[in-house]
């Protein structure tokens, strides 16, 4: 099982989540999409066996664009 975490400007919350997963024995198969405005989280340097996709520029997935598109399409 893989754990996918989308991180957006919440480094303390994301770090606490990873620590909680480690506390219950989950150390591998954690993938983080770092999608903040600026580089904030270096979890792959803090924790072993974590891979982080650094996406500050929106080059992988532009979550801001997708959220705005969803809001417009659904008239929210």
N, C-alpha and C positions, 0 to 999 in steps of 0.2 A: 504494500500500500504506500502510495506517495502522499505527502502532505505539501500542498501548494499554498504559499502565503503571499498575498499581494500587499506590499508595504507602500504606504503613501503618507509620508510626513508623520509617522508614529514610531520612531525608533525605540522608545522605551517600552511601548506596548508589544511591539514585535519581538524584542529581546526577551521580555517576560514570557511570551507565548512559547518561544523556543526553549527557554529554561524549563517551562512546565512540561513540554514534550519530553525533554531529557529526563526530568524527574520521574516520569512514569515509564522510562526505559526506551523511548523512541529517539534514536540517535542518527539513523540513516534515512534516506529517501525524503529529505526535506528540501524543497526548492522554494526560493524566494524571488519574486519579481519586485525589484527595487524600482519604484516608479515615482519617487519623490521629485520635487522641483530641483533639489540639489542633493548631492551625495551625502547621505546621513548615516546609513547603516552598513557596516562592514561585517555582517554576521558570519560570512564565510571565513573571515580572519579570526573571529572570536570563538566560533564553534567549529569542531571538526565535522567532516562529512556533510556539509551544507553547501549547495551550489546556489549562487546568486546571479540572476540576470540583471545587470545594471541597465536600466531603461529610463534614466533621467530625461533623455531627449525625446522620449516617445517613439523611438525607432522600432521597437518590437511591437508594442501595443500602446496606442495613445488613449489611455483611459479617460482623460478629460474630454477628448473629442467624442468617444463612444457614449459617455454619460450625457453630453449635450445633445447628441443625436437621438438618444433614447428619450430624453425629455421632450424634444421637439416632436418626435413621432407619436408619442403618447399624450401630448398636450398636457403635460404636468406643470 
